[in-house]
């Protein structure tokens, strides 16, 4: 009788409980970095995992809607039904060219660079403004441009 009881405990512990708790239902996390979010979700679902988009970040190196990073990392073995956290790219970040008309060139340079843009060159042109004041920019003020775009400042001579 004791051996039957012991056999029952062993079967329950090593066969029945693992089936009930799905201890053996583990999967390898697929590589989804560099894939479009729709494809990443599909691959994770097929593996029995859940895609969770935690963050959307501007990343000029990764097109909009593509996975930048994942956690857990690929090839890690985890339980089926767990979450895989994703960071997705919003693509290139855009900024507005600041309105600098009528400012001294030094002030304009500071505003433009602080907004995430670069100075291509400062060009002096005939204008009705006093010498050293900004007439306009190229691209023009209030234009939406990719962060890091070079701006030419046209200054009254």
N, C-alpha and C positions, 0 to 999 in steps of 0.2 A: 504494500500500500504506500509506503514511504517513497519507493522508487517511482511509482506512478505519479505521486504528487510532485516530486522533483522534476520528472519528465514534463509535466504540465507547466511548471514554472519556467523551465528552459524554453519550451515551445512558445509560451506566451511572451517571454522576454525577448527572444531573438527572432521570432517570426511574426506573431500577431501585433505586438506593439509597434514595431517598425512600419508595418503596413498601415496601421491606423494613424501614425504620426508622420508618415511619408518620409522617414529618415533616409531612405535610400533613393528618394526622388531628387537627385541632384543633377544639375546641368552645367555645362561649360558656357561661360559668357562669350557670346560672339563679338567680333570686332565690328563696331559701328561708327568709329571715328572716320570722318571724311565721306560719310554717306548722307544722302538726303534724309531728313527727319522721317519722312513717310516710309522709306526703305528700312531705316533703323528700327522703327516701331514694328514693322512687319517681321524682321529677323528676330527681334527680341520676343515677340509674341509666339513665333514658331518654336522658339527654344523654351517656351513656358515661362517667360519673364515679362515684367511690366516696365515699359519705358516711362520715365518721369522727367519732364523738362524742368530743370531747376532754374536755369539762368539763360538769358539771351544776351549775348555780348557782341559788340561791334568788333569785327576782325577782318581787316582788308585782305588777308591772305586766304580766308575761307569764304566761299560764296554764301549768300543769304540762304538760310534754311538747312544748312549742312551742319553735322555734328562736329564740334571742336574737341570735346573730351567726354569721357565716360567714367563712371565709378559704380561698381567694381570694374577693374581693368579686364581686357580680353584674356581669355583662357583660364580665368579664375573659376573654380568650381563652387557653385552656390546652390542653395535649395531652390527647386522649382517654385514659381509664384512670387519670388522676391523682386524688389524694385532695382532697376538700373538707372542711375541718375545721369542725366545728359546736360551738357552745355551746348547751346546751338548758336550759330553765328547769325547776326542781323546784317552781315555784309559790311560794306564800307560805311563808316560814320560820316554823316554830312553836317556841315556847319554853315552859318550865314556869314557872308562877307560883311563886316561891320561898316556902318555909315561913318565915314571919316571926312567928308567934305567940309572944308573950312578950318580944319585942324592944322596945327603945325606938323611938319613931316615927322618929327620925333614922336609926337603923340600918336600919330596914325600908325607908325611902325609898331609901337608898343601894343596898341589895340588889336592890330591884325595878328601879330605873333601870339598874343595871349589867347586869341580865339582858335588857335591850332592851325593857322595858315602860315605860309612862308612868304618871304619877300623875294620876288623875282628880280626886280630892279626899281630904282627911283628915277623917273624920267622928268626932266624939266620942260615945260611947254608954255607958250604965250597964254596969258589968262588975265581976266579983269581983277582977280584976287591979288592981294599983296604978295610979294615974293616970299617963298618958303611955305605957303599954305596949300593944302591939298585941293586940287580941282576935282579929281575923280579917281576911281580905281578900275583896273581891268583884271578879272571880271568885276562887274559893277556892284556897288553896295546892295545889300539885301538879296543877292543871288545865293542859292543853295549850292554848295560845292563840296566835293570830298575833302575831308580833313587832310591837311598837308598840302593842299593846292598852293601853287605859287601865284602871288598877286603882284601886279605892277602898280606902283603909286605914281600918279601924274600930278606934278607939283608946279605951281605958278613960278615962273622965273623972274 
